[in-house]
Each structure stands twice: as C-alpha cells, then as structure tokens.
Amino acid sequence: MEFIPTEIPDVVEVVPVRRGDARGWFTEAYRRDLFADAGLALDFVQDNESFSATPGTIRGLHYQLPPFAQDKLVRVLRGSIFDVAVDIRRDSPTFGRHVTRTLSADAGNQLLVPAGFAHGFATLTADVHVTYKVTAPYAADTERSIRWDDADLAIAWPNVVDGVDGTDAPTLSDKDAVAPRFADQPDMF
C-alpha cells in the first residue's frame, strides 16, 4: 500500500496494491496496521455508500462539527469522480485551500480526508458507486455545507459539471443548491 502526501500533507492519496492473474485481481483496500505504520491510526466506525446515476452530479461540500467531526477514506467502486477536500481549520497555514484528485474504480486509488476538511465530489461518469469509511457516525445537527461553486474557493471543477461538454448544469441535492458560501460559515474548526 502506498501513502502519497498531497499539496496539503494532511490529505493523503492511498494506492492499494493489486495482485492479478488470469481471473482478475485482488487488493487489500484497507489494513489498520499499514495505516498505523504510516502514522494514520484511525478508528473507523461507519461505512457509507452513495450511487449517482448521472455524470455531473455533485455531492458536497460537507463536513461535521466536533464531537462528530469525521476523517473519511473515500474509494470508488464503479466509475470515477473528481474528489475535493477543502481545509476549514482556521489556524491552519492552508486554511481555505483545497486538494483535488480523480478517483476511479479502474485506478483503485483512494483519498484520506481528515477531520477539519470539507469534502465533496463530482461524478465524471454515469452510474458511479462511491464508498467511504468514517471515524464518527452521521449526526445531522452537526452537519454543515459549503457552496460547491464558491468563487472564493476557486475550485476548478471539471467541464462535466458546467455545461461545457453539452451537459446540463450539475445535479445537486436541495441542501447543496442553497449551501452558504465559505465566508459565511459560522462554524468551522
């Protein structure tokens, strides 16, 4: 398993080793001991899954406040996504900056998004199936959202979400469509 620091070192790309033969391949997507050896001793308590039928579906940017702040290990089981982690730790030297990665079932790569980051993704293909492990259970009263297209964050979302490729505007939940801007967040870390 390879652990690759990103431009914001607390966000880590994880690339499990695939061992293949004539039948296909096998991988260990998560091993607690290897994560701990890499300095990532996390206690995952819940696994989440999402399915998005349409390319250009955006989920996020979401986070939960303490005591339910979540570290997330994000993996794609089918299709591909443009994954985003935004640093919302007010005392961090990278506050307001973000990391992006394309994650895909074909590549098998994952993104570890620590607590203190807002997370979201855009689907790049149809019928995308995403799974992620989290270190705290879902707690609706601590959940917050940031507007996905906030100009202050300057996230360069792929063309599939802006109509450039002949697609419609992104598919959003009602909550994400009215999420407040980054500057208007009353609660961050």
N, C-alpha and C positions, 0 to 999 in steps of 0.2 A: 504494500500500500504506500502510495506516495502522497506526502502532505506539502502542498505548494503555497507559500505565503503570497498574498495578492498585494496590490498597491497600498492597501491598508492591512498591515500584517495580522491583525486580529481576525480578519476574514480569510479563510483558508480553502483552497481548492483541494479536494480529496480525489485521488485517482486510484481506485482499487485495481489489483492485478487480475486480468482474465486469463484463465488457463483453458485452452481449446484443444479439441480433437475432432474427429470426423462427425461426432454427434452435435457439436456446437461448442459452448464454453461454460465455465463455472467461475464464480467470483465470490469473495467474501466482501459484501458491501459495507459491513461494519464489524469491527472487533474492538471491544473495550480495551484490551491490553495494548493493542497497537496505537490506539488514540491516546491512552495514558502515557505510553512511551514517547509520543510526540508532544507531550505537555498539554494534552486536551482531555483531561479527566472529567468527563461529563456524565451526569446521571439522567439518561433519557427515561421519561415516564409515560410518553404517549406517542403513538404513530398516527399521522394524519395522511389522508389521500384526497386528491382532487382530480376531477376529469373535466376537461374543457373540449367541447366539440369543434369550436370554430377557431381558425387561426386569427390572431389579433385580439384574443381575449386577455384582458389584464386583470390580475388579482393583486391588490396591494395599492399602496404601500402600507403595511400593517405592522403593529408592534403591541406588546402588552407591558403595562407598568409593573414594577415590583409590588407585591412579592410574587407575581406571576409572570415576570419577565422570562422570555424563552430564548435559549440557544436553539438553533434549528440546523439540522443536517438534511439538505434538500437533494433529491435524486429524481430523475425522470425515468419512468418505466416504459413509456411509449411516446414517441415524438421528440420534440425539442422545445426549449424555452430560452428566452433572454431573461436571465436572473439578475436582480438588483438588490444590493444591500447599502443602506444609507446610514452613516454614522450620526446618531442623535444624542451622543454623550456630550453634554455642554462643555465639560472641561477637557475634552479630547483635542489634540492638535489637528485632527482630521474631521472635526465637527462640521456637518453639512456636506461632506464629500461622500462619494459613493464608489462602489466597485460593481462591475458588471461582468458576467460570464455567460456564454452559451453552454447550456447543459443539454445533453441528449441521451436517449436510450442507447444509441449506437456507440457513443464515446464512453458511456458509463461513468463519467465524471460527476462529482457532487460538490456542493458548496456548503461550508460550515459558516453560518451566520450567527455571530454571538449576540447575547442579550445586549441591549444598548444600540441596536441597529433596527431600522425599519426595513421590512423585506417585501418584495413584490416580484412578479414576473409577467411576461407577455408570452403567449403561445406563438410559436413560429410555424407550426404545422397543425393539421387537423387531428382530432381525437387524441389529445395529449393527456397522459396519465402521470401525475406527479405524486410522490410520497415524501414525507419528511418526518423525522424524529424530532421531538421537542423535550426540553428539560422541565417544563411546567405545564400543567393542564390548561385547557382553554378556560378563560374567565372573562365573560362578556363585559362586566363592569370595569375591567382594566384595559380593555382593547381600545386602541386608537388607530386612526388612519391619517395619512398624508396624501394630498392630491398627487396623483401619478405624474401629471404633466406640469408640475410647478416649475416655472421658469427659473426660480432661484436655485433649484437643484441641478438644472441643465443636464438632465439625463438624455442621452442620445438614443431614444427608443428606435427600434428597427422600423423600416418602412412599412412592414405589415400592419402596424397599428395606426398609421396616419393617413391611409387612403392613397398613398403614392403608388402602390402596386395595383391599383384598381379595386382595392377592398374598401369596405365602408369604414366608418370611424370604429374605434375599438369597442369591444363588447365589455361592459362594466356592470358590476352589481350596483344596485341603487345606492348603497352606502358609499362605494368608491366614487360614484359620479358626483357626490356632494362633499367629499372629504375636504377638510380645511387645508390651506396652504401650510408649508413648513414654518413660515414666520409667525403663523397664527396658532401654533401648537402651545397650549398652556402647560401640558405635562410632557416632559421628556426626561432624560436621565441626567 
